[in-house]
Amino acid sequence: MTSKIITGNKRAEDILREYFQREANPIPPLNPTPPSVSVGNPPLQATSTTDVYTFDRTAIHQATTPAYRTFLKDAGYADLDTCSGVSINKKILRYTQEVRDKGINGVDGEYVVNITHTNGKALIESLGGKLLTTALMYQLFIPYIKDQAQAGNTEAQATLKEMTDTKAEWLEDLVVDQSKIKIGNREINVSLPLTEGQFDRSDLNELGYPTTVKNTGEFRYWYPRDNVRAAFRDRGVGLDLVLDGGPSGTYVVLGVRRAKFFL
């Protein structure tokens, strides 16, 4: 019996083997008090309600560049220059009647996992939201959550615990041929490290990817192998940026988070 191909030339067991290798070798936190997104910038601010954190336009602009916002607008993702803010769910998506009404069957209260990147993206968009891009995850959401958790914010601590202890999540970005980032209907060239390593927030380019990797850092990086890969944030204390997962693959701990942009 032949092995099922998930994407590219990788077999299902190859994907699982790599995943469990990562799980068996967690990276300890090496920078428990990471710097703000950019040196000299004030800490990111958000408001909190029962289910979401809401970042206003000022926070979004603090975490992104004009060129990146133009790229997302041209890609049909969102207009971050005119939107007044974005609300990001505190928790990974779970089954509810609203989810099941979209044709995704499961038990209310359980995590929506074992879902491909394509189906996860379609589900979130059918719910009126977007998956976070890599830049918004690593330059907006994670910095805020980690800094607030460090400051003793119990809601942020609960969000961070779910992210590190429980579930990974798909991101919006596709990586094409190890050299392009595709979002929506646009691609942009990028120079990615083609070796595993670690990186800090200060190592990120405007697309949210490390320009270099090293032996120590706040995050762990797993580079894209070939063809088309879908980015995801892995669980674990290092909140790994993983680029070697196939977009048609399903993973038992990989879910989705809803973000909504509003005028």
C-alpha positions as CSV (number, residue, x, y, z in Angstrom):
1,M,0.0,0.0,0.0
2,T,1.5,3.4,-1.0
3,S,1.7,6.4,1.3
4,K,-0.7,9.3,0.8
5,I,1.0,12.4,-0.6
6,I,-0.1,15.5,1.3
7,T,1.8,18.1,-0.7
8,G,4.9,18.3,-2.8
9,N,6.9,15.1,-2.5
10,K,6.2,14.5,1.2
11,R,4.3,11.5,2.5
12,A,1.8,11.7,5.4
13,E,4.2,9.9,7.7
14,D,7.0,12.3,6.8
15,I,4.9,15.3,7.9
16,L,3.9,13.5,11.1
17,R,7.5,12.5,11.9
18,E,8.7,16.0,11.6
19,Y,5.8,17.3,13.8
20,F,6.5,14.8,16.6
21,Q,10.3,15.6,16.4
22,R,9.4,19.2,17.1
23,E,7.0,18.2,19.9
24,A,9.7,16.0,21.5
25,N,12.3,18.8,21.5
26,P,10.5,21.9,22.9
27,I,12.5,25.1,22.9
28,P,12.7,26.8,26.3
29,P,11.9,30.5,26.5
30,L,15.2,32.3,26.1
31,N,13.9,35.8,26.3
32,P,11.2,36.1,28.9
33,T,10.9,39.8,28.7
34,P,11.1,40.5,24.9
35,P,11.4,44.1,23.6
36,S,8.5,46.0,22.1
37,V,7.9,45.6,18.4
38,S,10.3,48.4,17.4
39,V,12.9,50.0,19.6
40,G,11.5,53.4,20.7
41,N,7.9,52.5,20.1
42,P,5.5,52.5,23.1
43,P,3.9,49.1,24.0
44,L,1.0,48.1,21.8
45,Q,-2.4,48.9,23.3
46,A,-5.7,47.0,22.9
47,T,-9.1,47.0,24.5
48,S,-10.7,43.8,25.8
49,T,-14.2,42.4,25.9
50,T,-15.5,39.0,26.8
51,D,-14.3,37.3,23.6
52,V,-11.9,39.6,21.7
53,Y,-9.0,41.9,21.9
54,T,-9.5,45.0,19.8
55,F,-6.6,46.9,18.3
56,D,-7.3,50.4,16.9
57,R,-5.7,51.8,13.7
58,T,-2.8,53.3,15.7
59,A,-1.8,49.9,17.0
60,I,-2.1,48.4,13.6
61,H,0.1,51.1,12.0
62,Q,2.6,50.8,14.8
63,A,3.1,47.1,14.0
64,T,3.1,47.4,10.2
65,T,4.7,49.4,7.4
66,P,2.9,51.5,4.7
67,A,4.3,49.2,2.0
68,Y,2.9,46.1,3.8
69,R,-0.5,47.7,4.3
70,T,-0.5,48.5,0.5
71,F,0.3,44.9,-0.3
72,L,-2.5,43.6,1.9
73,K,-5.0,46.1,0.3
74,D,-3.9,45.1,-3.2
75,A,-4.2,41.4,-2.3
76,G,-7.8,41.9,-1.3
77,Y,-7.1,41.0,2.4
78,A,-8.0,44.2,4.2
79,D,-7.4,48.0,3.9
80,L,-5.4,48.6,7.1
81,D,-5.1,52.3,6.2
82,T,-8.8,53.0,6.3
83,C,-10.1,50.5,8.8
84,S,-10.6,51.7,12.3
85,G,-9.4,48.6,13.9
86,V,-9.3,44.8,14.2
87,S,-10.8,42.5,16.8
88,I,-9.0,39.2,17.4
89,N,-10.6,36.3,19.2
90,K,-9.0,35.4,22.5
91,K,-9.4,31.7,21.8
92,I,-8.9,29.3,19.0
93,L,-12.2,28.5,17.2
94,R,-14.5,25.9,18.8
95,Y,-17.6,24.3,17.5
96,T,-20.8,26.3,18.0
97,Q,-24.2,26.4,16.2
98,E,-22.8,29.2,14.1
99,V,-19.9,27.0,13.0
100,R,-22.1,24.0,12.3
101,D,-24.4,26.1,10.3
102,K,-21.4,26.5,7.8
103,G,-21.4,22.7,7.3
104,I,-18.6,22.0,9.6
105,N,-19.8,19.2,11.9
106,G,-18.5,18.6,15.4
107,V,-19.4,18.7,19.1
108,D,-20.2,22.1,20.6
109,G,-17.3,23.3,22.8
110,E,-14.6,21.2,21.2
111,Y,-11.8,22.7,19.1
112,V,-12.2,22.9,15.3
113,V,-9.1,21.0,14.3
114,N,-8.0,18.5,11.7
115,I,-8.9,21.1,9.1
116,T,-6.8,22.0,6.1
117,H,-5.5,25.5,5.4
118,T,-7.9,26.0,2.5
119,N,-10.9,24.8,4.5
120,G,-9.9,26.7,7.6
121,K,-9.5,29.9,5.7
122,A,-12.8,29.4,4.0
123,L,-14.5,28.7,7.3
124,I,-13.2,31.8,9.0
125,E,-14.1,34.0,6.0
126,S,-17.6,32.5,6.0
127,L,-17.9,33.7,9.6
128,G,-17.0,37.2,8.6
129,G,-13.4,37.2,9.5
130,K,-9.8,36.6,8.4
131,L,-6.9,34.4,9.4
132,L,-4.1,36.6,10.8
133,T,-1.2,37.1,8.5
134,T,2.3,36.2,9.7
135,A,3.1,39.8,10.2
136,L,0.0,40.5,12.2
137,M,0.6,37.4,14.3
138,Y,4.2,38.0,15.1
139,Q,4.3,41.8,15.1
140,L,0.9,42.7,16.6
141,F,-0.9,39.9,18.4
142,I,1.9,37.9,20.0
143,P,3.9,41.0,21.2
144,Y,0.7,42.4,22.9
145,I,-0.3,39.0,24.5
146,K,3.2,38.3,25.7
147,D,3.8,41.8,27.1
148,Q,0.4,41.8,28.8
149,A,1.0,38.3,30.2
150,Q,4.4,39.4,31.6
151,A,2.7,42.4,33.2
152,G,0.2,40.1,35.0
153,N,-2.9,40.4,32.8
154,T,-4.8,37.2,33.6
155,E,-6.8,37.3,30.3
156,A,-3.6,37.5,28.3
157,Q,-2.0,34.8,30.4
158,A,-5.0,32.5,29.6
159,T,-4.7,33.3,25.9
160,L,-0.9,32.6,25.9
161,K,-1.4,29.4,27.8
162,E,-3.8,28.1,25.1
163,M,-1.3,29.1,22.4
164,T,1.6,27.4,24.1
165,D,0.0,24.4,25.8
166,T,-2.9,23.5,23.6
167,K,-3.3,24.5,19.9
168,A,-1.4,25.7,16.9
169,E,-3.1,27.8,14.3
170,W,-3.1,28.4,10.6
171,L,-2.0,31.8,9.3
172,E,-3.1,33.5,6.1
173,D,0.2,33.3,4.2
174,L,1.3,30.8,1.6
175,V,5.0,30.4,0.8
176,V,5.6,29.6,-2.8
177,D,8.9,28.0,-4.0
178,Q,10.7,29.2,-0.9
179,S,11.0,32.7,-2.3
180,K,7.5,34.3,-2.5
181,I,4.7,35.1,0.0
182,K,1.2,34.8,-1.4
183,I,-1.8,36.5,0.2
184,G,-5.0,36.6,-1.7
185,N,-4.4,37.4,-5.3
186,R,-0.9,38.9,-4.9
187,E,2.6,37.5,-4.5
188,I,5.7,39.3,-3.2
189,N,9.3,38.2,-3.3
190,V,11.0,37.4,0.0
191,S,14.4,36.2,1.1
192,L,13.9,33.4,3.7
193,P,16.5,31.6,5.7
194,L,16.7,28.1,4.4
195,T,17.8,26.5,7.7
196,E,16.2,25.9,11.0
197,G,17.1,28.3,13.8
198,Q,15.7,30.9,16.3
199,F,15.0,34.6,15.9
200,D,13.9,37.7,17.8
201,R,11.2,40.3,17.0
202,S,14.0,42.6,15.9
203,D,15.0,40.1,13.2
204,L,11.6,40.3,11.4
205,N,11.1,42.0,8.1
206,E,7.9,43.9,7.2
207,L,6.3,40.7,6.0
208,G,6.7,39.1,9.5
209,Y,9.5,36.7,8.5
210,P,13.0,36.5,10.0
211,T,15.8,37.9,7.9
212,T,18.3,35.7,9.8
213,V,18.2,32.8,12.3
214,K,20.7,32.0,15.0
215,N,21.2,29.7,18.0
216,T,19.2,31.6,20.5
217,G,16.1,33.8,20.2
218,E,12.5,34.4,21.3
219,F,11.0,32.2,18.5
220,R,11.9,29.0,16.7
221,Y,11.8,28.9,12.8
222,W,11.1,26.0,10.5
223,Y,11.9,26.8,6.9
224,P,9.8,25.9,3.8
225,R,11.0,22.8,1.9
226,D,9.5,23.2,-1.6
227,N,6.4,23.9,-3.7
228,V,3.6,25.6,-1.8
229,R,3.6,25.7,2.0
230,A,1.1,27.3,4.4
231,A,2.4,29.2,7.4
232,F,1.3,28.3,10.9
233,R,2.1,29.3,14.4
234,D,3.0,26.2,16.3
235,R,2.2,25.6,20.0
236,G,5.1,25.3,22.6
237,V,6.9,27.9,24.6
238,G,8.8,29.1,21.6
239,L,5.6,29.9,19.5
240,D,7.4,28.5,16.5
241,L,6.9,29.9,13.0
242,V,6.4,26.8,10.9
243,L,6.7,27.0,7.1
244,D,7.1,23.3,6.2
245,G,3.4,22.2,6.5
246,G,1.4,21.4,3.4
247,P,-1.8,23.4,3.0
248,S,-3.8,20.3,2.2
249,G,-2.5,18.5,5.3
250,T,-4.5,18.1,8.6
251,Y,-3.0,18.1,12.0
252,V,-4.6,17.1,15.3
253,V,-3.6,20.2,17.2
254,L,-3.9,22.8,14.3
255,G,-6.9,25.1,14.4
256,V,-8.0,28.6,13.3
257,R,-8.5,32.0,15.0
258,R,-10.9,34.7,13.8
259,A,-9.9,38.3,13.2
260,K,-12.4,40.9,12.1
261,F,-11.5,44.2,10.5
262,F,-14.1,47.0,10.8
263,L,-14.6,50.5,9.4
